[in-house]
Amino acid sequence: MKATMFQGPNVKPMFTVEDVEEPKPKANEVVVEVEASALCGTDLHILDGSLLSKAYKQPPLIVGHEWAGTVVEIGGSAKKFEIGDRVFSAPSFSCGVCKFCLEGRPNLCDNRGVFGLHAPGSNAEYIAAPQESLYCLPEGISFRVGCLMGDTLGTAYHAVRRIRVQPGDTVALWGLGPVGMTIAQMAKVAGAAKVIAVDVVPSRLEQIIKLGMADLAINSKEKDAIKEVKELTGGVGADITIEATGVDLALGQAFDALRKGGKLLLVGTHSKNYNLWSLAVMYREISIIGTFAHIPAEAERFINLVESGRIKLEPLITHEFGLDKVNTAFELFMARKTNKVILYPKKQ
């Protein structure tokens, strides 16, 4: 099969397209013909080497963990799917036997692995995956949308459940990447009265207002985001702030824009510890909540949101390429000239 091979940090070209052996399913796995595979911000942490120390495999690697496709082969004990089924995948796989897996929280699995990091990923014509990591993709949902559901959508859905948005809440969100934009939509679905979007990329701020995903948009390079949020809430601050950038400055702004008794949700990946002023947390009774990936019990509901049209993922897609253009795709993505980028293994 054709597969993109990441050669390692600082190697040029970053990727080569090579002929490699097609995967064979283990007993509990299926092999899927990949119809669409999306680039993700987590991939950039693989490319810069910051996640490679945690990997069981080292470059060259087939990266990619957001994907959808068609089942073409089934392992001996896999009973969940049949050949020809349309599926999409969670970004990771779990052991099924640790404390957290048994509690129904495989996103916290002690032995969790990620496609494209701990096992071959989806930027290839075929991928093998444990059946437990896969979900049925309804006929009415395209593969290009389906590949965004297991990570982009699942992460956003779980995040809003964790922070418990209530009808009437004012939510201020830092970061309008694909997950951030989906969180904004999800907050609206959950009943937020006002969603305030903060970013530094003008096109993203324009898009989120145009698509009705937020009520107000603030360019934090041009305006004081904290001051703006406070003014928009009568000087009180937002009920909920969400940090989805991984940028320390944005985290500090999200903290300071909260009202007393408010809730801060951490979605972005930060490379270092950040001082959240423990005295302020105590005196203001701030709740700081983490969120990570999603759990299988949530899948049916977030699938329904896409089927019903209440959540729209199609507008997040800005660029599409065949595998042969993988270096171009990642160069644009790394330069923040895209939103969601899709690779199509069948398109050359």
C-alpha positions in Angstrom: 0.0 0.0 0.0 0.9 3.7 -0.3 1.8 5.3 3.0 3.3 8.6 4.1 6.4 8.1 6.3 7.4 10.9 8.7 11.2 10.9 8.7 11.8 12.7 12.0 12.1 16.2 13.4 14.2 18.6 11.2 14.5 16.1 8.4 13.8 17.4 4.8 11.5 16.4 3.3 9.4 15.7 6.5 7.5 13.0 4.7 8.1 10.5 2.0 5.4 8.5 0.2 6.4 4.8 0.1 5.2 1.4 -0.7 4.8 -0.6 2.5 3.3 -3.9 3.5 -0.5 -3.8 4.1 -1.5 -4.4 7.7 -2.9 -7.7 8.9 -5.5 -7.7 11.7 -4.8 -9.2 15.1 -7.6 -11.2 16.6 -9.6 -8.3 17.9 -8.8 -5.9 15.0 -10.2 -5.0 11.7 -8.4 -3.5 8.7 -10.0 -0.4 7.2 -9.5 1.1 3.8 -8.9 4.8 4.7 -11.2 7.1 2.8 -10.3 10.4 4.6 -7.6 11.3 7.2 -7.4 14.7 8.9 -4.4 16.6 10.2 -4.5 17.5 13.9 -2.6 19.9 16.1 -1.3 16.9 18.1 0.5 15.8 14.9 2.6 19.0 15.2 3.9 17.8 18.6 5.0 14.6 16.9 6.7 16.5 14.1 8.6 18.8 16.5 9.7 15.7 18.6 8.1 16.7 21.8 5.9 13.5 21.9 8.4 11.1 20.4 10.0 10.3 23.7 6.7 8.8 24.8 6.3 6.6 21.6 6.9 2.9 21.4 7.8 3.5 17.8 10.3 6.0 16.4 10.5 7.6 12.9 10.0 6.7 10.2 6.3 6.7 11.3 2.9 6.7 9.6 1.2 9.5 11.5 -2.5 10.3 11.5 -5.2 9.6 14.1 -8.4 11.2 12.7 -9.9 9.0 10.1 -12.8 7.3 8.5 -13.1 4.4 6.0 -14.5 1.1 5.0 -13.9 -2.3 6.7 -12.1 -4.7 4.4 -10.8 -7.4 6.7 -11.7 -8.8 10.1 -9.7 -10.5 12.8 -10.7 -13.9 14.2 -12.4 -12.7 17.4 -13.7 -9.3 16.1 -17.5 -9.4 15.9 -18.6 -5.8 16.1 -18.3 -5.1 12.3 -18.7 -6.7 8.9 -16.8 -6.2 5.7 -18.2 -3.2 3.9 -19.2 -1.3 7.1 -18.5 2.4 7.1 -16.6 3.4 10.3 -14.8 6.3 12.0 -12.2 6.0 14.7 -11.3 7.4 18.1 -7.8 8.8 18.0 -6.5 6.2 20.4 -6.9 2.7 21.7 -7.0 1.4 25.3 -6.1 -1.8 27.1 -9.6 -2.6 28.4 -8.5 -4.1 31.7 -7.0 -1.2 33.8 -9.0 0.6 36.5 -10.1 3.4 34.2 -11.1 1.2 31.3 -13.2 -0.8 33.6 -14.8 2.4 34.9 -15.8 3.3 31.3 -13.1 6.0 31.0 -10.7 4.6 28.4 -9.6 8.1 27.6 -7.6 7.8 30.9 -6.3 4.3 30.2 -3.0 3.6 31.9 -1.8 1.9 28.8 -3.4 4.2 26.2 -1.9 4.3 22.7 -2.4 6.8 19.9 -2.6 6.0 16.2 0.3 7.5 14.4 2.5 7.5 17.6 2.3 4.1 19.3 0.9 2.3 16.2 0.8 3.0 12.5 -1.5 5.8 11.7 -4.1 6.7 9.1 -2.1 8.7 6.5 -2.0 5.6 4.4 -4.3 3.5 2.2 -5.1 1.0 5.0 -5.0 0.9 8.8 -5.5 -1.9 11.4 -7.4 -0.9 14.5 -9.0 -2.6 17.6 -12.7 -2.9 17.0 -13.3 -1.1 20.3 -11.8 2.1 18.9 -14.3 2.2 16.0 -17.8 3.5 15.6 -20.3 3.0 12.8 -20.5 6.0 10.4 -24.1 6.6 9.3 -24.8 6.6 5.5 -25.9 10.2 5.6 -22.5 11.4 6.8 -19.6 11.7 4.4 -16.2 10.3 5.0 -14.7 13.8 5.0 -17.0 14.7 7.9 -16.7 11.3 9.5 -12.9 11.6 9.9 -13.5 14.7 12.1 -15.9 13.0 14.5 -13.7 10.7 16.6 -11.3 13.4 17.8 -12.4 17.0 16.8 -16.0 16.4 17.6 -15.6 13.9 20.4 -13.1 16.1 22.2 -15.5 19.1 21.9 -18.5 17.1 23.1 -16.6 15.7 26.1 -15.2 19.1 27.0 -18.6 20.8 27.2 -20.0 17.9 29.2 -17.1 18.2 31.6 -17.6 22.0 32.1 -21.4 21.6 32.4 -22.6 24.6 30.4 -25.9 25.7 31.7 -28.7 27.5 29.9 -28.1 31.3 30.2 -24.3 31.0 30.7 -21.8 33.4 29.2 -18.9 31.4 27.7 -15.7 33.0 26.6 -13.5 30.8 24.4 -9.8 31.3 23.6 -8.7 29.5 20.4 -10.6 29.0 17.1 -9.0 25.9 15.7 -11.2 23.1 14.7 -11.8 21.9 18.3 -12.4 25.4 19.5 -14.9 26.1 16.8 -16.7 22.9 17.6 -16.7 23.7 21.3 -18.3 27.0 20.5 -21.1 25.2 18.6 -21.5 22.7 21.4 -21.8 25.5 24.0 -24.6 27.0 22.0 -26.4 23.6 21.8 -26.0 23.2 25.5 -27.8 26.5 26.0 -25.2 29.2 26.4 -26.8 32.6 26.1 -23.7 34.2 24.8 -20.5 32.8 23.3 -17.5 35.1 23.1 -14.7 33.9 20.7 -11.1 35.1 21.2 -8.3 34.5 18.7 -5.5 36.3 16.7 -6.3 35.0 13.2 -8.8 37.4 11.5 -10.2 34.8 9.1 -11.1 32.5 12.0 -12.9 35.3 13.8 -14.7 36.3 10.7 -15.8 32.7 10.0 -17.1 31.9 13.4 -19.4 35.0 13.3 -20.5 34.3 9.7 -21.4 30.8 10.6 -23.3 31.8 13.7 -21.1 29.8 16.0 -20.4 32.7 18.3 -22.1 36.0 19.2 -19.0 38.2 19.5 -15.4 37.9 18.3 -12.3 39.5 19.8 -8.9 39.8 18.2 -6.6 39.7 21.2 -3.8 41.2 19.2 -5.8 44.3 18.7 -7.9 44.5 21.8 -7.5 43.7 25.5 -9.5 40.5 25.7 -9.9 40.5 29.5 -11.3 44.1 29.4 -13.6 43.3 26.5 -15.1 40.2 28.2 -15.5 42.2 31.5 -17.3 45.0 29.6 -19.5 42.6 27.8 -20.6 41.1 31.1 -21.2 44.2 33.0 -17.9 44.1 34.8 -18.5 40.7 36.3 -16.7 38.3 34.0 -17.7 35.2 32.1 -19.4 32.3 33.8 -17.1 29.9 31.9 -13.8 30.4 30.1 -12.3 27.8 27.9 -8.6 27.7 26.9 -8.1 25.8 23.6 -4.9 27.3 22.3 -2.0 25.8 24.3 -0.6 29.3 24.6 0.4 30.5 28.1 -0.7 34.1 27.5 -4.2 32.9 26.4 -4.4 30.8 29.6 -3.7 33.8 31.8 -6.3 35.8 29.9 -8.9 33.1 30.3 -8.2 32.9 34.0 -8.5 36.7 34.6 -11.7 37.0 32.5 -13.6 34.7 34.8 -16.2 35.9 37.3 -16.1 35.0 40.9 -17.2 31.4 41.3 -16.6 30.8 37.6 -15.2 27.7 35.8 -12.1 27.5 33.7 -11.8 24.6 31.3 -8.3 23.4 30.0 -8.4 22.0 26.5 -5.1 23.2 25.0 -1.9 21.4 25.4 0.7 23.4 27.3 4.4 22.6 27.2 5.2 23.9 30.7 3.6 24.5 34.1 1.7 27.8 34.5 1.1 29.7 37.7 -2.6 30.0 38.1 -2.3 32.0 41.3 -3.6 29.6 44.0 -4.7 32.5 46.3 -7.0 33.9 43.5 -8.4 30.4 43.0 -9.2 30.2 46.7 -10.6 33.7 47.2 -12.6 33.8 44.0 -13.8 30.1 44.4 -12.6 29.4 40.8 -13.0 25.8 39.5 -10.4 24.6 37.1 -11.4 21.5 35.1 -9.4 19.4 32.7 -10.8 17.5 29.8 -9.2 14.9 27.5 -10.5 13.2 24.4 -13.9 11.5 24.8 -15.5 8.3 26.1 -17.4 5.7 24.0 -20.6 6.3 25.9 -20.8 9.8 24.4 -20.5 8.7 20.8 -24.2 8.0 20.0 -25.1 11.5 21.1 -22.5 13.4 19.2 -23.2 11.3 16.1 -26.9 12.4 16.5 -25.9 16.0 16.7 -24.2 15.8 13.3 -27.0 13.8 11.7 -29.6 16.3 12.9 -27.5 19.2 11.6 -27.2 20.9 15.0 -23.4 20.6 14.8 -21.7 21.4 11.5 -18.2 20.1 10.8 -18.1 20.7 7.0 -17.3 24.4 7.4 -14.1 23.5 9.3 -12.5 21.9 6.3 -10.4 24.4 4.3 -7.9 22.3 2.4 -7.9 18.8 0.8 -5.0 16.8 -0.7 -3.9 13.4 -2.0 -1.1 11.6 -0.1 1.4 12.8 -2.7 0.9 16.4 -1.4 1.4 15.5 2.3 4.4 17.9 2.7 2.5 20.8 1.2 -0.5 19.9 3.5 1.7 20.0 6.6 3.6 23.1 5.6 0.3 25.1 5.2 -1.0 23.6 8.5 2.1 24.5 10.4 2.0 28.0 9.1 -1.6 28.4 10.3 -2.8 29.0 6.8 -5.6 26.4 7.1 -8.3 25.2 9.4 -9.0 21.5 9.0 -6.9 19.7 6.3 -8.0 16.4 4.9 -5.8 13.8 3.1 -7.4 11.3 0.7 -5.3 8.2 0.3 -7.2 7.2 -2.9 -6.5 10.6 -4.5 -3.2 11.0 -6.3 
